[in-house]
């Protein structure tokens, strides 16, 4: 199958659980991935793969997370860690370039309601984490979201704690929020048949809106990224149904 992008990403889904119970989460825990399997993939991937995203479940629940990050740091130019911040430590930042922290409301209590747990960073802890490195707060929006005041308040919160912002709609639509276009300057836009990314500056904060309508491999009829599933399978889709058997020549 043909590669459809010049800077493909490898996403690695660690075989861990999660401390949260977000109702919109589609993730399903599977096991089988090992450090040895990750090393094998790193050794055999074409050099064009220069960035990796470590995700889960909750990545900080992985007892071997530092080892995964060390392998990633040795192989890739760009290493991204996705987490809700549960056990995120300063030590992790030695091996990563960017951290995406899930945060679905600027108010601590409302955010805890979404996660259905208190075992996530409050605003004070989050502010401390932001002193360790480059952090983006990821906020998942509902299909019908249109509340610009929420965006306004959320970005003000992000400015206080020292983070960037990424608002996401998964498998939703490509409609851009009218109030965002009306009130803020568009910095850049990137799209493919499956998604649309738009970046604005809101309240002085770098804010990206990401909309996805389907699996990227289905929309592009090719390889847009690779996913190392938590059971050890290498696939071109997040569902884990289209396996890729690759051997380095």
Beta strands, then each sheet from edge to edge (+ up, - down):
strand 1: 9-13
strand 2: 51-55
strand 3: 78-83
strand 4: 98-102
strand 5: 135-140
strand 6: 164-169
strand 7: 186-192
strand 8: 195-202
strand 9: 205-212
strand 10: 225-228
strand 11: 234-235
sheet 1: 7+ 8- 9+ 6+ 5+ 4+ 3+ 2+ 1+ 10+ 11-
end
